[in-house]
Amino acid sequence: MMDVSGKKLGKQFNEAFRYGIVFVVTVGSEEVASNLYRMKNLTDGTVFTGTPEEISGKLK
């Protein structure tokens, strides 16, 4: 699910959780430049920062 509606992130995360989405990854210009992305677990609030490959490994 990708939300480009302009809603605040907290509201977007709440909506994603209501749809049963457990993990969200935020992507902005800083993340693209550094190749480090944040993945948040919506069930327990933990955040993992890593490369796309590291994030992919966490989901397996």
VOFILUM-691308 format. One record per atom (N, C-alpha, C, O): residue in one letter; atom name; z, x, y; residue number from 0. Coordinates in nm, 2 decimals. Atoms other than C-alpha are relative to their C-alpha. Layout:
! VOFILUM-691308
  r   a      zz      xx      yy    k
  a  CA       Z       X       Y  NUM
...
! end
This chain:
! VOFILUM-691308
  r   a      zz      xx      yy    k
  m   N    0.00    0.09   -0.12    0
  m  CA    0.00    0.00    0.00    0
  m   C    0.00    0.09    0.12    0
  m   O    0.08    0.18    0.13    0
  m   N    0.00   -0.08   -0.12    1
  m  CA   -0.09    0.14    0.34    1
  m   C    0.01   -0.10    0.11    1
  m   O   -0.06   -0.20    0.12    1
  d   N   -0.02    0.09   -0.12    2
  d  CA    0.04   -0.02    0.66    2
  d   C   -0.03    0.07    0.13    2
  d   O    0.03    0.17    0.16    2
  v   N    0.04   -0.06   -0.13    3
  v  CA   -0.13    0.06    0.99    3
  v   C    0.02   -0.11    0.11    3
  v   O   -0.04   -0.10    0.21    3
  s   N   -0.02    0.11   -0.09    4
  s  CA    0.01   -0.25    1.16    4
  s   C    0.07    0.04    0.13    4
  s   O    0.07   -0.03    0.23    4
  g   N   -0.08   -0.04   -0.12    5
  g  CA    0.22   -0.05    1.41    5
  g   C    0.15   -0.04   -0.01    5
  g   O    0.22   -0.01    0.08    5
  k   N   -0.14    0.04    0.02    6
  k  CA    0.55   -0.19    1.27    6
  k   C    0.08    0.13   -0.01    6
  k   O    0.03    0.23   -0.05    6
  k   N   -0.09   -0.12    0.02    7
  k  CA    0.85    0.05    1.28    7
  k   C    0.01    0.03   -0.15    7
  k   O    0.00   -0.06   -0.24    7
  l   N   -0.01   -0.04    0.14    8
  l  CA    0.89    0.25    0.96    8
  l   C    0.10   -0.07   -0.08    8
  l   O    0.07   -0.11   -0.20    8
  g   N   -0.10    0.07    0.08    9
  g  CA    1.21    0.08    0.86    9
  g   C   -0.04   -0.14   -0.04    9
  g   O   -0.02   -0.18   -0.16    9
  k   N    0.05    0.13    0.04   10
  k  CA    1.04   -0.26    0.86   10
  k   C   -0.11    0.01   -0.10   10
  k   O   -0.11   -0.07   -0.20   10
  q   N    0.10   -0.02    0.10   11
  q  CA    0.75   -0.12    0.67   11
  q   C    0.06    0.03   -0.14   11
  q   O    0.02   -0.02   -0.24   11
  f   N   -0.07   -0.03    0.12   12
  f  CA    0.99    0.03    0.41   12
  f   C    0.06   -0.12   -0.06   12
  f   O    0.05   -0.14   -0.19   12
  n   N   -0.06    0.12    0.06   13
  n  CA    1.17   -0.30    0.37   13
  n   C   -0.10   -0.09   -0.06   13
  n   O   -0.08   -0.15   -0.16   13
  e   N    0.11    0.09    0.06   14
  e  CA    0.85   -0.49    0.32   14
  e   C   -0.05    0.06   -0.13   14
  e   O   -0.08   -0.01   -0.23   14
  a   N    0.05   -0.07    0.13   15
  a  CA    0.73   -0.23    0.06   15
  a   C    0.10   -0.03   -0.11   15
  a   O    0.06   -0.06   -0.22   15
  f   N   -0.11    0.02    0.10   16
  f  CA    1.07   -0.27   -0.12   16
  f   C   -0.01   -0.14   -0.05   16
  f   O    0.00   -0.17   -0.17   16
  r   N    0.01    0.14    0.04   17
  r  CA    1.02   -0.65   -0.13   17
  r   C   -0.12   -0.02   -0.09   17
  r   O   -0.12   -0.11   -0.18   17
  y   N    0.12    0.00    0.09   18
  y  CA    0.68   -0.59   -0.30   18
  y   C    0.03    0.07   -0.13   18
  y   O   -0.06    0.08   -0.21   18
  g   N   -0.03   -0.08    0.13   19
  g  CA    0.85   -0.38   -0.57   19
  g   C   -0.04    0.14    0.00   19
  g   O   -0.04    0.21   -0.10   19
  i   N    0.04   -0.14   -0.01   20
  i  CA    0.74   -0.05   -0.44   20
  i   C    0.12    0.09    0.01   20
  i   O    0.21    0.06    0.09   20
  v   N   -0.12   -0.08    0.01   21
  v  CA    0.99    0.22   -0.52   21
  v   C   -0.01    0.12    0.08   21
  v   O    0.09    0.16    0.15   21
  f   N    0.02   -0.12   -0.07   22
  f  CA    0.85    0.53   -0.36   22
  f   C   -0.10   -0.02    0.12   22
  f   O   -0.20   -0.08    0.10   22
  v   N    0.09    0.00   -0.11   23
  v  CA    0.69    0.57   -0.02   23
  v   C   -0.02    0.15    0.05   23
  v   O    0.07    0.23    0.05   23
  v   N    0.03   -0.13   -0.06   24
  v  CA    0.52    0.88    0.13   24
  v   C   -0.05   -0.02    0.14   24
  v   O   -0.14   -0.10    0.16   24
  t   N    0.04    0.01   -0.14   25
  t  CA    0.49    0.92    0.50   25
  t   C   -0.10    0.12    0.03   25
  t   O   -0.08    0.23   -0.01   25
  v   N    0.10   -0.10   -0.04   26
  v  CA    0.18    1.10    0.64   26
  v   C   -0.03   -0.01    0.15   26
  v   O   -0.07   -0.11    0.20   26
  g   N    0.03   -0.02   -0.14   27
  g  CA    0.14    1.22    0.99   27
  g   C   -0.07    0.13    0.03   27
  g   O   -0.09    0.21   -0.07   27
  s   N    0.07   -0.12   -0.03   28
  s  CA   -0.03    1.50    1.17   28
  s   C    0.08    0.13   -0.03   28
  s   O    0.03    0.23   -0.08   28
  e   N   -0.08   -0.12    0.04   29
  e  CA    0.27    1.74    1.11   29
  e   C    0.00    0.02   -0.15   29
  e   O   -0.01    0.14   -0.19   29
  e   N    0.00   -0.02    0.15   30
  e  CA    0.27    1.67    0.74   30
  e   C   -0.14    0.06   -0.04   30
  e   O   -0.14    0.14   -0.13   30
  v   N    0.14   -0.05    0.04   31
  v  CA   -0.11    1.73    0.72   31
  v   C   -0.01    0.15    0.03   31
  v   O   -0.06    0.23   -0.05   31
  a   N    0.01   -0.13   -0.04   32
  a  CA   -0.08    2.05    0.91   32
  a   C    0.08    0.10   -0.09   32
  a   O    0.04    0.21   -0.11   32
  s   N   -0.09   -0.09    0.08   33
  s  CA    0.21    2.19    0.70   33
  s   C   -0.03   -0.02   -0.15   33
  s   O    0.02    0.06   -0.23   33
  n   N    0.02    0.04    0.14   34
  n  CA    0.09    2.03    0.37   34
  n   C    0.13   -0.03   -0.07   34
  n   O    0.14   -0.01   -0.20   34
  l   N   -0.13    0.05    0.05   35
  l  CA    0.45    1.91    0.32   35
  l   C    0.02   -0.14    0.03   35
  l   O    0.01   -0.18    0.15   35
  y   N   -0.01    0.15   -0.02   36
  y  CA    0.51    1.54    0.28   36
  y   C    0.14   -0.04   -0.05   36
  y   O    0.20    0.02   -0.14   36
  r   N   -0.13    0.06    0.04   37
  r  CA    0.83    1.33    0.25   37
  r   C   -0.03   -0.12   -0.09   37
  r   O   -0.10   -0.21   -0.05   37
  m   N    0.00    0.12    0.09   38
  m  CA    0.87    1.09   -0.04   38
  m   C    0.14   -0.05    0.00   38
  m   O    0.23    0.02   -0.03   38
  k   N   -0.13    0.07    0.00   39
  k  CA    1.15    0.84   -0.01   39
  k   C    0.01   -0.10   -0.12   39
  k   O   -0.08   -0.18   -0.14   39
  n   N   -0.03    0.10    0.11   40
  n  CA    1.30    0.65   -0.31   40
  n   C    0.07   -0.11    0.07   40
  n   O    0.18   -0.10    0.12   40
  l   N   -0.05    0.11   -0.07   41
  l  CA    1.36    0.31   -0.17   41
  l   C    0.12   -0.07   -0.07   41
  l   O    0.19   -0.15   -0.01   41
  t   N   -0.12    0.06    0.07   42
  t  CA    1.62    0.22   -0.43   42
  t   C    0.13    0.07    0.03   42
  t   O    0.23    0.01    0.03   42
  d   N   -0.13   -0.08   -0.03   43
  d  CA    1.87    0.50   -0.36   43
  d   C    0.00    0.08    0.13   43
  d   O    0.10    0.14    0.16   43
  g   N    0.00   -0.06   -0.13   44
  g  CA    1.75    0.64   -0.03   44
  g   C   -0.02    0.15    0.00   44
  g   O   -0.03    0.21    0.10   44
  t   N    0.02   -0.14    0.01   45
  t  CA    1.69    0.99   -0.16   45
  t   C   -0.14    0.04    0.06   45
  t   O   -0.23   -0.04    0.04   45
  v   N    0.12   -0.04   -0.05   46
  v  CA    1.42    1.19    0.01   46
  v   C   -0.04    0.14   -0.06   46
  v   O    0.05    0.23   -0.07   46
  f   N    0.05   -0.13    0.05   47
  f  CA    1.21    1.47   -0.14   47
  f   C   -0.12    0.05    0.09   47
  f   O   -0.20   -0.03    0.12   47
  t   N    0.10   -0.06   -0.08   48
  t  CA    0.99    1.70    0.06   48
  t   C   -0.08    0.10   -0.08   48
  t   O   -0.01    0.19   -0.14   48
  g   N    0.08   -0.10    0.08   49
  g  CA    0.70    1.89   -0.11   49
  g   C   -0.14   -0.02    0.02   49
  g   O   -0.19   -0.10    0.10   49
  t   N    0.14    0.00    0.00   50
  t  CA    0.34    1.95   -0.15   50
  t   C   -0.05   -0.12   -0.08   50
  t   O    0.03   -0.18   -0.16   50
  p   N    0.04    0.11    0.09   51
  p  CA    0.12    1.68   -0.30   51
  p   C    0.01    0.02   -0.15   51
  p   O    0.04   -0.07   -0.22   51
  e   N   -0.02   -0.04    0.14   52
  e  CA    0.13    1.86   -0.63   52
  e   C    0.14   -0.02   -0.05   52
  e   O    0.17   -0.07   -0.15   52
  e   N   -0.14    0.01    0.04   53
  e  CA    0.51    1.87   -0.63   53
  e   C    0.04   -0.15    0.00   53
  e   O    0.12   -0.19   -0.08   53
  i   N   -0.03    0.15   -0.01   54
  i  CA    0.53    1.50   -0.53   54
  i   C   -0.05   -0.06   -0.13   54
  i   O    0.01   -0.15   -0.19   54
  s   N    0.06    0.06    0.12   55
  s  CA    0.29    1.41   -0.81   55
  s   C    0.08    0.04   -0.12   55
  s   O    0.10   -0.05   -0.21   55
  g   N   -0.08   -0.04    0.12   56
  g  CA    0.51    1.61   -1.06   56
  g   C    0.13   -0.08    0.00   56
  g   O    0.18   -0.11   -0.11   56
  k   N   -0.13    0.08    0.00   57
  k  CA    0.82    1.41   -0.95   57
  k   C   -0.03   -0.14   -0.05   57
  k   O    0.06   -0.21   -0.10   57
  l   N    0.03    0.14    0.04   58
  l  CA    0.64    1.08   -1.03   58
  l   C   -0.03   -0.01   -0.15   58
  l   O   -0.04   -0.12   -0.20   58
  k   N    0.04    0.00    0.15   59
  k  CA    0.55    1.18   -1.39   59
  k   C    0.12   -0.02   -0.08   59
  k   O    0.11   -0.02   -0.20   59
! end
